[in-house]
Amino acid sequence: MRIAVFGAGGVGGYFGGRLAEAGEDVVFIARGRHLAAIREHGLRVSSVAGDFTIQPAAATDLPASVAPVDLVLLGVKAWQVGEAADAMRPLLEPETMVLPLQNGIEAPYLLAEALGEQHVLGGLCRILAFLGGPGQIRHTGVDPYIAFGELDDHGSARIEQLRAALARARGVTVEIPPNIQVAMWSKFLFIASLSALGSVTRVPIGEIRSQPETREMLVQAMNEIHLIAQRRGIPLPENIIATTLSLVDGLPPEGTTSMQRDIIDGHPSELDAQSGAVVRLGRQLGVEVPVHRFIYQALLPLERKARRAGGVD
């Protein structure tokens, strides 16, 4: 497959790197020092599942120069999706797939509106990975997992082609869920709640889950998203809170979420796409979300300061 990794940070860099390692034709779309380092030294991945380097690695900051492709693997931050949609247009042919792996729940629908629903898949991943420096990806925990499907869950030849490609990627578990909406909302319930608590407390996962007070807040945050999903007709499993807590309990105790790291570092974050989305959806559907509303409003001054400093609207 001809694959463009649009946003070669922790998520895009890791999964794109594994696809390249497996022999797929992968081009990394990056910029600045990260792009220069990939061109000079290759893409270097430090992983608990085994280090590897893609060298030489095809990389560019000009999407039109690599068009067209079979798949755009979208690894940018959620707040960059709109800008990315405009920039990736030259990459698309009628059957090109766009697989968003952002935290949050809204990216597939924003992309469908901008690019046409026929291009967009529903998707999610699980991994603790981040940019360790220019040209360097660090995978520090969680067995890499990626799931995707057509937004209406119909089977397709292109989905099977993508499944086969990812199945060849070393150490990556791949799944086509029977209901991609349930899968995406299950991930959203997990990541938006954990990101919210991590961002407001500024402590790692082990501290959040071990303190009775923050664990209770985590459960309340999950319940708020569960209620929204029910109101939207998403048939999440009845035991979704218990299974999500088990997942949290199995994470590395020193782990943190990407939103939490961005807020601590004073960078623009996915606050609006996570807790902000919960607040918006709760308001639309008449669901009270006091935990997410408090955290969202408490963190907004930091978010607005970071966006001003970064020149982000």
QUIMOQUI-V776304 format. One record per residue. N is the residue number from 1. RES is the residue in three letters. SS is DSSP state (hx for helix, st for strand, lp for the rest). Layout:
<<N & RES & SS> <N & RES & SS>>
This chain:
<<1 & MET & lp> <2 & ARG & st> <3 & ILE & st> <4 & ALA & st> <5 & VAL & st> <6 & PHE & st> <7 & GLY & lp> <8 & ALA & lp> <9 & GLY & lp> <10 & GLY & hx> <11 & VAL & hx> <12 & GLY & hx> <13 & GLY & hx> <14 & TYR & hx> <15 & PHE & hx> <16 & GLY & hx> <17 & GLY & hx> <18 & ARG & hx> <19 & LEU & hx> <20 & ALA & hx> <21 & GLU & hx> <22 & ALA & lp> <23 & GLY & lp> <24 & GLU & lp> <25 & ASP & st> <26 & VAL & st> <27 & VAL & st> <28 & PHE & st> <29 & ILE & st> <30 & ALA & lp> <31 & ARG & lp> <32 & GLY & hx> <33 & ARG & hx> <34 & HIS & hx> <35 & LEU & hx> <36 & ALA & hx> <37 & ALA & hx> <38 & ILE & hx> <39 & ARG & hx> <40 & GLU & hx> <41 & HIS & hx> <42 & GLY & lp> <43 & LEU & st> <44 & ARG & st> <45 & VAL & st> <46 & SER & st> <47 & SER & st> <48 & VAL & lp> <49 & ALA & lp> <50 & GLY & lp> <51 & ASP & lp> <52 & PHE & st> <53 & THR & st> <54 & ILE & st> <55 & GLN & lp> <56 & PRO & lp> <57 & ALA & lp> <58 & ALA & st> <59 & ALA & st> <60 & THR & st> <61 & ASP & lp> <62 & LEU & lp> <63 & PRO & hx> <64 & ALA & hx> <65 & SER & hx> <66 & VAL & hx> <67 & ALA & lp> <68 & PRO & lp> <69 & VAL & lp> <70 & ASP & lp> <71 & LEU & st> <72 & VAL & st> <73 & LEU & st> <74 & LEU & st> <75 & GLY & lp> <76 & VAL & lp> <77 & LYS & lp> <78 & ALA & hx> <79 & TRP & hx> <80 & GLN & hx> <81 & VAL & hx> <82 & GLY & hx> <83 & GLU & hx> <84 & ALA & hx> <85 & ALA & hx> <86 & ASP & hx> <87 & ALA & hx> <88 & MET & hx> <89 & ARG & hx> <90 & PRO & hx> <91 & LEU & hx> <92 & LEU & lp> <93 & GLU & lp> <94 & PRO & lp> <95 & GLU & lp> <96 & THR & lp> <97 & MET & st> <98 & VAL & st> <99 & LEU & st> <100 & PRO & st> <101 & LEU & lp> <102 & GLN & lp> <103 & ASN & lp> <104 & GLY & lp> <105 & ILE & lp> <106 & GLU & lp> <107 & ALA & hx> <108 & PRO & hx> <109 & TYR & hx> <110 & LEU & hx> <111 & LEU & hx> <112 & ALA & hx> <113 & GLU & hx> <114 & ALA & hx> <115 & LEU & hx> <116 & GLY & lp> <117 & GLU & hx> <118 & GLN & hx> <119 & HIS & hx> <120 & VAL & st> <121 & LEU & st> <122 & GLY & st> <123 & GLY & st> <124 & LEU & st> <125 & CYS & st> <126 & ARG & st> <127 & ILE & st> <128 & LEU & st> <129 & ALA & st> <130 & PHE & st> <131 & LEU & st> <132 & GLY & st> <133 & GLY & st> <134 & PRO & lp> <135 & GLY & lp> <136 & GLN & st> <137 & ILE & st> <138 & ARG & st> <139 & HIS & st> <140 & THR & st> <141 & GLY & st> <142 & VAL & st> <143 & ASP & st> <144 & PRO & st> <145 & TYR & st> <146 & ILE & st> <147 & ALA & st> <148 & PHE & st> <149 & GLY & st> <150 & GLU & st> <151 & LEU & lp> <152 & ASP & lp> <153 & ASP & lp> <154 & HIS & lp> <155 & GLY & lp> <156 & SER & lp> <157 & ALA & hx> <158 & ARG & hx> <159 & ILE & hx> <160 & GLU & hx> <161 & GLN & hx> <162 & LEU & hx> <163 & ARG & hx> <164 & ALA & hx> <165 & ALA & hx> <166 & LEU & hx> <167 & ALA & hx> <168 & ARG & lp> <169 & ALA & lp> <170 & ARG & lp> <171 & GLY & lp> <172 & VAL & lp> <173 & THR & st> <174 & VAL & st> <175 & GLU & st> <176 & ILE & lp> <177 & PRO & lp> <178 & PRO & lp> <179 & ASN & lp> <180 & ILE & hx> <181 & GLN & hx> <182 & VAL & hx> <183 & ALA & hx> <184 & MET & hx> <185 & TRP & hx> <186 & SER & hx> <187 & LYS & hx> <188 & PHE & hx> <189 & LEU & hx> <190 & PHE & hx> <191 & ILE & hx> <192 & ALA & hx> <193 & SER & hx> <194 & LEU & hx> <195 & SER & hx> <196 & ALA & hx> <197 & LEU & hx> <198 & GLY & hx> <199 & SER & hx> <200 & VAL & hx> <201 & THR & hx> <202 & ARG & lp> <203 & VAL & lp> <204 & PRO & lp> <205 & ILE & hx> <206 & GLY & hx> <207 & GLU & hx> <208 & ILE & hx> <209 & ARG & hx> <210 & SER & hx> <211 & GLN & lp> <212 & PRO & hx> <213 & GLU & hx> <214 & THR & hx> <215 & ARG & hx> <216 & GLU & hx> <217 & MET & hx> <218 & LEU & hx> <219 & VAL & hx> <220 & GLN & hx> <221 & ALA & hx> <222 & MET & hx> <223 & ASN & hx> <224 & GLU & hx> <225 & ILE & hx> <226 & HIS & hx> <227 & LEU & hx> <228 & ILE & hx> <229 & ALA & hx> <230 & GLN & hx> <231 & ARG & hx> <232 & ARG & lp> <233 & GLY & lp> <234 & ILE & lp> <235 & PRO & lp> <236 & LEU & lp> <237 & PRO & lp> <238 & GLU & lp> <239 & ASN & lp> <240 & ILE & hx> <241 & ILE & hx> <242 & ALA & hx> <243 & THR & hx> <244 & THR & hx> <245 & LEU & hx> <246 & SER & hx> <247 & LEU & hx> <248 & VAL & hx> <249 & ASP & hx> <250 & GLY & lp> <251 & LEU & lp> <252 & PRO & lp> <253 & PRO & lp> <254 & GLU & lp> <255 & GLY & lp> <256 & THR & lp> <257 & THR & lp> <258 & SER & hx> <259 & MET & hx> <260 & GLN & hx> <261 & ARG & hx> <262 & ASP & hx> <263 & ILE & hx> <264 & ILE & hx> <265 & ASP & lp> <266 & GLY & lp> <267 & HIS & lp> <268 & PRO & lp> <269 & SER & lp> <270 & GLU & lp> <271 & LEU & lp> <272 & ASP & lp> <273 & ALA & lp> <274 & GLN & lp> <275 & SER & hx> <276 & GLY & hx> <277 & ALA & hx> <278 & VAL & hx> <279 & VAL & hx> <280 & ARG & hx> <281 & LEU & hx> <282 & GLY & hx> <283 & ARG & hx> <284 & GLN & hx> <285 & LEU & hx> <286 & GLY & lp> <287 & VAL & lp> <288 & GLU & lp> <289 & VAL & lp> <290 & PRO & hx> <291 & VAL & hx> <292 & HIS & hx> <293 & ARG & hx> <294 & PHE & hx> <295 & ILE & hx> <296 & TYR & hx> <297 & GLN & hx> <298 & ALA & hx> <299 & LEU & hx> <300 & LEU & hx> <301 & PRO & hx> <302 & LEU & hx> <303 & GLU & hx> <304 & ARG & hx> <305 & LYS & hx> <306 & ALA & hx> <307 & ARG & hx> <308 & ARG & hx> <309 & ALA & hx> <310 & GLY & hx> <311 & GLY & lp> <312 & VAL & lp> <313 & ASP & lp>>
